[in-house]
Amino acid sequence: MKKTLGTNQLPINLVCALLAGFSSNIQAQNVEQKVQQTQQIEIKAKSATENAKRDAPSKLVVENAELMRFGDTSVTDAIKRVPGVIVNNGAIQLTGMGGQYTQILLDGEPLRGTNIDHIPMSMIDRVEIYRLGNAEFSSAAIAGTINIILKKIPREAQQQIKLSASDAYLPTTKLDWRGSSTHDKLSYALSIAAGIDRNAFGPPKRSSVRTRDSDNIVVSEYDTHFESKFKSKMISIYPKIQYKAPDGFYVGLDSGFAFYNFPVEITEDYRFLKGPAFLVTHENVRVNDYTKSANSVLRIGDRIWKDVNIDLTLGLNGGYTKNYLNQLHFTEDAVLVLDRDIKRVRRSGGVDSSLKLRAPGFENHDVVAGWNASSQVVNERSLSVDSELGLNGAVTQLVNDQRTRSVVSRLAFFAQDDWRFQKTSSASIGLRWETVQVETAGNQLFSGRFNAHVWSPIVQTLWQLPRLNSENTDRIRIGVARTYNAPTNFQLVNPGFKLINNSIENPSDLANPRLRPELAWSFEAAYEHNGADKWNYNLRTVFRKIDDLHRQDILKFGNDWWKQYVNAGHAISKSLSFDTQFPLKRFVANAPELNFSFAVSKNWTSLSNLPPPDNRLTPISLSANTNIDYTAKDIPLSLGASLRYRDGNPLMVSLSQRQLHQAQTNLDMYGVWKFDKKTQLRFSIDNALKRAYADGFEFYDRRFTTTKLETKAAYRTMRLNFEHNF
């Protein structure tokens, strides 16, 4: 953190020398007091939240204490209460855009095969949410970037343990432990998390499927019941070691190892009410998924001349996943007609590196430039054996051996200047050139290769308004950025398997190795107010235009239905958001220690290749959340609640498919009892209202319309955490 002096202040040693020339003891004492105050100002580092208010790049900083309020055991669960963030079916997304448009980073770098939910919460220092962009990061972030910052190794030896037990419809337990120590110039830390989860798929769910003809007459109808039983196990280990010399040179090694086992049994029953029945009416599925991953990054830093610092990172990552799946398909008379075994092995590995040159504080300019490079290779083999029972009782075996390989290489050069002018106003001017090369091959795929080159100018400005009140600060932000969204490995080379009950409402996946990346321009404007009385409010608007849009299309080859991602037209996204924070004492004298926050966001989206009114980019057009926190005076008790709402709108996926979504309202509550400064007990309830949720689809095929509605049973999650530092 850069340290600065106040206005008209001289370096400390020069001031002390001048003080020696004064003969008056009284004057010397007064000046000495001022010097001491100056020293205190100099060594006091501003928090990340305070710096975010004065930096030109638009970002929101969420500290660890905020993330830990409800005792969540994963960052995905914790971040869902942050204004402007929505977690939908386990995917993190920023309001106005889907989850595929949000970039997730770890310490400003790619995840290197890491699952963010395997990172112990005790390791996370803060989360930074960049709404527009930053030339220092990858431009693969049309909606924005969520950067998870891990804690640095503390100067003093510390240990922390956290035991979490929760119950929704099945119990879950998790243990986190973190320890650290320092010996002279060498310091290290170790974090370990282990857990047993029984809540991955949620409670049983039911779906209802009806097909109507052009006269609105029901020609077929059936229901399904889906239920799962499982017990996943996870352990993650994160060692960290660092050597730091007094002259600023440092070298560090950060590593992560995760092991995950997920055995599950699934049953799905079909009940046909009208029209022709499928051949299969009962499915029994057994899955055993075993995953292990490892990553390591070497960090080297030094001051090479004057005020120029160099930071170099070299990273390696690897992953191995073995998946065994057995599907038994029965007729209504309990006759086994298909026994399908699928063995999938996925091996991935990659290297990455970054070099950054920083010149902080050079004539009011903080300059950073450098490059990023990475290459990721994924090899997957899927061997399926179908044993079919014929009409004459004979068994026929069909073997399908699919092999795919993909290589994704990235190279980027960037430069960014954070320029502070007029004392409190600033501008961030950045330029990033990034190229992405994707090569795909497979024994049942056409080989594909494409290159995408993206120039990403990113300009953001912060204008401090004249102070109407010396205790308040008011700012205006304006920014523009160029970003992109690259195709995923699944979209490019996913091995295709025909589902047994293949239909328009149950299509199989088909890869598209020629899928191009999406490109976007974004514009942002915001007004921000921070008061000395802690009353803060922000008003923000964002406009985006996306070209070469990725949309899912449903195709029919012969008698089989397939879904595939294609490039289709462009999209427009517009959003308006408002959030505020204040203590109740700001408006009510002698009020209890209550702090309030409220946020609301409204967005409008449209797609060029689909007809209105449901040609949306996201089904959520309105979201709002309110947080209340209370701290008791006489007893060590804290209480709080979070109320969240988001609407649900029909969304056209393609000309033959429409998604149906229901509005959601969730209430979470927590309470913390602090035994002392090192020990506390936390209790929380998620979804206290026990609201159920339903969604569905509509499919269109010439003369028929098929509607599929799915309902999940409602449940609450109650969690008890014991936390101790020593």
N, C-alpha and C positions, 0 to 999 in steps of 0.2 A: 504494500500500500504506500503510495507516495505521500510524503510528509511535506506540508507547506507552512509558511509563516504568515502572520497577519500583515495588514497593510502597514507600510513604512517600518517594518521590522528588519533589523540587521542580523546576520549570523551571530550565534551566541558568543563565540570567542571574541568577535570584534566588539560586541557590546560590553563584555567584561573588561576589555582593554581600555575602552573609553571611560568606564566607571572608575578606573584607578586614578584618573586625572582629576577627579572631583575632590575638593577638600572638605566639603560640608558632610558631616556624618549623617545628618538627617536626609540630605538629598541622596546620599549613597544608599541609605536604607530603603528609601522609596523606589529608587531605580532598581535596586536588587530585588525588591518584591515584584516589580514589573518583569524583570528577567525571569524570575521563577515562574511567573504566570505564562510568559512566552514559551518557556521550556515545556510547560504542561500542555500548551496548545500544540506545540510541535510534535510531541510524541504520541498524542492522542489520535489513533487511527479511526477514520469514519467507518461506520458499518456499511455492509453491502447495500442495505436498504437506503441509507443516506446518500451513498454514491449514485444509486440509480436515479435519484431525483435531479442530480446535477449533470449526469452524462447525457449526451445527445441520443445514443441508441435507446429506443423505447423498450423498456423491459420491466417486468414485475419480479420482485425478489420475495420468496417465501422461505422464511427461516425454519430451522429444524423444530423449534418449539411449536411453531404453527402446524407443522406437519404431524407432530406427535400428539396433538391435543386429544384425539379420539382413540389413541392406542392402536392405530392400524399397524399391521405387520408388513405391509408392502407399500411402495410409493404410489402404485396405481390406485389403491384404496384411499390413501391419504390425500392425493391431489384432487380428488373429485369434488371437494368442497371449496376449492380455490376459485374466485371469480374469473369468468372467462374460460374455464376448463370444464369439459364434460367427459365422463367415462361411459362409453356405450359398448356393452358386451365385451368388457375387458380392454377396449382400445381407448387410448387417451387422444382426445381431439380438442382443438380450440374452437370456440363458438363460431358458427357460420360455415365451417368446413368439416369434411369427414376426417377420420383418423388417419387415412393414408397420406394426408397432406401435412401432417405434423412430424417434424424431425425430433428424435430423441438422442441426446448426446450425453456422454459421461466425461466430466472434466473437459468439456469442449471438444472431445474426440469421439469417433465412432464407437459403438458399443462393443466391437471386437468379439461378437458371438455371445455377449453377456445378456442374460435375461434380467431386466431391471428389477423384477419382483423377487429375485434371489438375493439382492443386495440388502444386507441388514439395515434397518432404519437408523440404528445407532451410528452407522458410518456416514450418513448423509449430513452435510453441513447446511446446505440450502438448495433450493431449486430456483433457477433463473428462467423466466419465460420471455423470450424475445418475440414480439408480435410482428415485426417487419423483417428484420434480417440483420446480419453482421458479416462483413467481408471476411472476417477471421474464421468463420464457420463455413461449412458446406452450404451451398445455395439450394440444396434439395429440401426446401422447407417453404412451400407455398403458403401454408397457414401460419407458420411460425416455428420457432425452435424452443424445446424444453431442454435446458441444460442442467443436469444433476451434478452438483459440486460435492465431492467427498471431503470429509474432514481432514485437515492436516494433522500430522503427528504432534500431540501436545508436548510442551516443554517439560512437564512433570509427569511422573509415572501415574497412570490412572487405570482403573478397571471398572467395567460396567456390566451388569447382568440384567437381562429382561426375560421374564417368563410370561407367556401369553397363552391363555386357554379361552376358546370361544365355542359357541354352540349356535347353530342355525337350525337345521333339521338333523345334522350330524355333528359330532364334536371335532374340534381341530386344536392342536397344540403346537407351539413353536417356542424355541429357546434361542436367544441372542446373547453372545458374550463378546466383549471387546476389551483388549488390554493393550497398553502401550508403555514404553519406557525410553529413557534417554541416557546415554553414556558418552560424556564429552561431546564430540562432534557427530556421533552416531546415534540415530534414533530409529525405533521400529514400533510397529503396531500389528496386531493380529485380531481379526474379526471372524467369528464362527457363528453360523446360523444353521439350525436343524429344525425340521418340522414334519408333522404328519397331518395330511389334509384329507378331508372326506367331503369337500364341498365344491369340487371342480365343476361338475355339470349342473349343480342345483337340484331342486326337487323334481318329482315326476311332472311331465307336461303332456298335454293333450292337444291334438290338432283335428280340425274338421275340414274336409275337402268336398266342395260341391261344384258340379259342372252344369251350366244352363245353356240352352240353345238360343237362337236369335229371337224366339218368342218368349224368352224368360222362363221356360219350363225346365225343371230339374230333371236331367237325364241320367245323372249318376251322383252317388253320395257315399262317402265312407269316412270313418273316424280312425284315429290312431292313438295309441297310448305308449309313451316312451318312459322308461325307467332305467336307472343305472345304479350300480353298486361298485364302490372302488375304495382304495386306500393308498393315496400317493405318499411317497417319502422323498424328502429333499434334504441335502446338506450342502452348504457352501462355505468355502474357506478363502479368506482374503488376507494374505500377508503383505506387509508394506515395510520397506527399509530405506533409510536415507542417510547420506553423509553430506554435511554442510560445513564448509570452511568459513572462517571469519571474513575472508575477502569476497565472499559472495558465491564462490564456486560450490556447486552441489551436484550430486548424482544420486538417483533414487530408482528403486525397482518396485513396481506395483504389480501384483499378480492376483488372479482369481481362479478358483477351481470349484466347479459345481457338479453334483451328482443327483440325478432325478430318476425315480422309478414310478411308473404310473400303470398299475394293473386295474382293469375295469371290466365289469360284465354289464352288458346292455341287453335289454329285451324291448322289442317293439311289436305290438299287436295291431292288426288291421281288423276293423269291423265294417263290412260292406252292407249298406242299407238299401241302395238302389242302383240298378244298372249292372254292367258286367264287373266281375270281381277279378283282381289280380291273381296270378298263379300262386303267389306267396301271401300268406295271411299272418305268419308269425316268424320273427327273426330273433335269433339268439347270437349275440356278438361277444366275443372275448378278445380283449386287447391287452397286450403287455408292451409298454413303451419304456425303453431304458435309454437315458441320455446322459452323456458326460461331456463337459466342456472345460477348456483351460485357456487362459489368456495372460499375457505378461507384457508390460511396457517399461522400457528403460528411459528414464528422463535425465538429461544432462543440461546444466545451465551454468553460465558464467558471464562476467562482464569482460568484453573483449577490448574495448577502448572507450575512454571517457565515460559517457552515460549510455552506451549502447550495450544491451544485454542480448545474449543468445540463448535460445531454448530449443533443444533437440530431443525428439522422441522417436523411439524405434519399438514397434509393437509386433507381437506374434499372437495368433489365436488358432485354435483348432477345436473341432467338435465331432462327436460320433453319436449317432442315434440308430438304435436297432428297434424296429417295430414289428411285432408279430400280431397278426389279426386273423381270427377264424370266425367265419359267418356261416351259420346254419339256417337254411330257409325251408320252412315247412308249409304244406298246404293246409286247408281248413280241416282235413281229416288226419292231421299230424303226420303226414308222409313227407320224409325228407327228399326234397327235389334238387337241392344244390348245397354242396359243401365247398365253401371257398376258403382257401388258405392264401394269405398274402404276407410275404416277408419283405420288409423294406430295410435297406441299410443306407444311411446317409452320412457321408464323410465330407467335412468342410475344413478349410484351412485358409489362412490369409496372413499377409504382412502389410504393415502400414508404417508410414513415417511422416513426420512434420518438422519443419524448421522455421523458427520465428525469430526475427530480429526486432528488438524493441528499443525505442529511444524516447523514454518518458520525460516529460517536463522540458523539452527543448523549445524554448521561447513560446510557451503556451501551447505547444503541440505535443501530443502523445502519438507517436508514429509506430506502426507495426507492419512488417512485411514478411513474406515467406512463401512456403509452398507446402502442400499436402499431397501425399501419394498413397495409394492402397491397391491391393489386388486380392480378390477373394475367389476361391475355387470351390465348387460344390459338385461332388460326384454322388449320384444316387442310383441304386439298383432296386427294382421292384419285381419280385418273382411271385406270380399268382398261379395257383393250381385250382381249377374248377372241376369238381366231380359232380356231373349231372346224372340224374336218374331219368331214363327214357320211359316211354309208354310201355315198352315190353319188359321193363325191369332191368335193362342193361345199363351199366354205368359207363359214361363217357368222360374221359379226362381231357381238359383243355389247358395247356401250359402257355403262359404269356410272360416272357422275360423282357422287361423294359429297362433300358439304361440311358441315363441322361447325364450331361456334363455342362456346366455353365461357368464362365469366367467373367467376372465384373471387375474392370480396372478403372481407377479414377486418378486424375492428375489435376492439380489446381495451383495457380499462383495468385497471390492476393497482396494488396497494399491498402492500408487504412490510416487515415489521419484524423484524430480527435482533437479539434482545435477549439480552445477556449478564448473567447474574445468578450470585450465589454464586461469584464470581471465575472459575470455569472451566466452569460449566454455561451453557447457552444455549437459546433457543427461536426458531424462525423461524415467524412467523405471516403468511400471505399470502392474499390474495383476488384472483382474476382473473375478470373477466367478458369473455367472448369470443363474438363472433358470426361466423358463417360463412354467406355467401350464395353460392349456386351457380346460375348461369343457363346452360342448355344449349339449343342449337338446331341444326338441320340439315335439309337438304332431304329426307332420308330418315329423320328422327327426329321423334318427338313432342317439342315444346318442353317443357322442364322448368324449374322454379324452386323452390327451397326455402331456408328459413332455419333455422339451428340456433343456439340461444343456450345457452351453457354457463356456469354459475357454477362456478368451481373454487376451493373453499377448500383450502388446503395448509398443514398444521400439522406441524411437525417439532420434536422436542426432543432435546437432548443433555444427559445427566446424567453428570457426572464423579463416579465412585465414590470413597469414602474410600480413601486410598492405604495399602495394606498395606505397600508398599515405596516409599520416596520416589523411587526411580529409575524406577518404572513408572507408567503411566497406564492406567486402565480406565474405559470409558465404556459407557453404554446409550443407544441411539437408539430413538425411537418416532415414527412419522409416519403421516399419512393424507392422501390427495389425491384430487381428482376430475379426470379427464382424458377425452379423446375421441380418435377416429380418423375423419377425414373421408374420403369417397370420393375416389379418384384420378380424374384426367382420363380415363385409359384406361377405367376402369369406367363412367364416365358417358356418354362420347360416342365411343367407339372405333368407327370405320367398320367395318361387317361385310362380310366376304368369304367366300363359300363355298369351302372347300378342295376340290380336285379329287377326292381319295380320301376324301370325307367319310364318317365312320362314327362309331360311339359311342366308339371309342378315339381318334378323330382329329376332334373336333368343331371347328366354327368359333366365333369370338368374337362375342358379342352384347352391346351396351351396355345399361345400365339407368339412364336419366337420373333415375329416382325413388329411387335408392339413398340411404338415410338414413345419417348418421354413427353410429358405435358410441360408447357412453358407458360409463364405467367408474369404479368406486371401488377405491382401492388402500390397503392397510394394510401397514406395514413395522415390524419390530422387529429390533434388532441389538445384539450385545455385541462390543466391540472392546477389544483389548489392544495397547499399544505399550510395549516395554521399552527401557531404556537400552542393553541389550546387543544391540539390533536384532532381538530375537525378537518378531515381531508375529503376531497371529492374530485372525480375525473370524468370528463366527457370525451368520447373517442369515436371516430368514424374511419372505416377502412373500405377501400374499393379495390377489387381485383378482377382481372380479365385473364382467363386461362384458355390456351389454344391446344389443339391435338388432344382433346379430352379423352380420358379412359372411361369407357362405359361397357357394361356387361351386356352381351347380346345372347339370345337363345336361338340356336340353329337346329335344323332337323336334317339328318343325313339318313336316307332310307326310312326306317321305322324308329330310329333312335334320336333322342333329344340331347343336345349338348349346350353348355354355356361357356362363353369365351369372351375375354376382354379385347376390345377393338378401339381404335382411334376414331372419334366421332365429333367433329365440330368444335365449338368453343363454349365457354360458360362465363357468366357474369355473377360476381358476388359483391353485395353491399351490406355493411353492418353498421349499427349505431349502438353504443354501449355507455352505461353510466354506473359508477360505483362510488360509495361513500363510506367513511369510517368516523366514528365519534364516540366519546364517553357520554353517558347519560348526564353527568354533571355539567356538560357543556350547555345544556338547556334547562336542567332542573337542579336548583340549589339543594344541597344536603342529600342528594340522591345516593343510592348504594353504588358500589363499585361495579357498574354494568358497562360493558363496551359493546357497541352495535356496529355491524357492517352490513351493507346491502348492495347488491349488484343486479343489474338487469341488462339484457342484450337482445336486440332485435336485428334479424338479418333477412335479406331478400336475395334470392338466387334464381337464375334462369339458364337453360341450355338451348343452344341454337338448333340442335338436331331432333328435338322432341317438341310436340305441340303443347301449348299451355292448357290448363293452369298448373298441372302437376309436374312440369319440367324443372324440378328443383335439383340442387346439388346436394342438399341434406334435408332430411325430414324435420329437423328441429329449426324453427324460425324464431322462437321466443324462449328465453331461459332467464330464470331469476333465482337468487339465493340470498338468504339472510342468516347471519351468524350472531349469536348472543353469548357473551362470556361474563361470568360473575365470580368475584373473589371476595370471600368473607373476611371480615376484619378481626374477629375475636377467635376464630378457629381456623386451622390450616386446611380449608376446604375451597375447592374451585369447582364451578359447574358451568355447563355450556350446552348449546344446542345449535344445530344447523338444519334449516328448512330449505329444500331445493325443489324447483318446479321447472319442467320443460314441456313444451307442447309436442304434438305429434301430427304430422301431415302426410297425405299420400304422396308418393314419390315415383315418378316414371323411371324405371331402369332402362327400358327399351320400348319399342313399339309393341312388343308382345308381353311385357311384364311391368307390373306396378306393385310397389311395396306399400303396405298399410301399417301405420304406427299409432300407438296409443300415447296420450299424454301421461307423464309420470310426476308424482309428488312423493318426496322422501323426507323423513324427519329422523335425524340422528341426534343422540344425546350422550353426554359424558359427565363423569364426576371424578375428582382427584382428591385423595386425602394424603397429605404430606406428613409422615411421621417425624421426619427431620430433613435437613438439607440434602441428605444422601439417599433417603428411602421414601418411596411413595407407592400408593396403590391406586390403580385407575380402573374404572368400570364404565363401559359404554354400550349403547344399543344402536344398531344400524337398522333403518327401516322400521322405526317404532310404530308407525301407522299400519304396518303389515299390508301394504298395498300390493295387489297382484298386477301383473303386466301381461299384455297380449299384443301380438303383432301378426302380420299375415301378408299374403301376396294375392294378386289377381293376374291370371295368364289369359292371353287372347290368341285363339287359333281359328281363323276363318269364321265359322258359324258358331263357335262355342266360347264361353267365358268360364274359366275355372277359378274358384276362390278358395284359398287355404288360410285358415285362421288358427293360430297357435296360442295356447294359454298356459302360463307357468303358475304353479301353486305359490301362494304368498308365504313368506317366512321372515322372521326377524333374526338378526345376528346379535347375540349377547357376548361380550368379551370382557375378560378380567386380566389385567396386567399387573405384575409385580416388578418394580424397577428399583435397582440398588446400585449405587456408586461407591467404590472403595479404593 
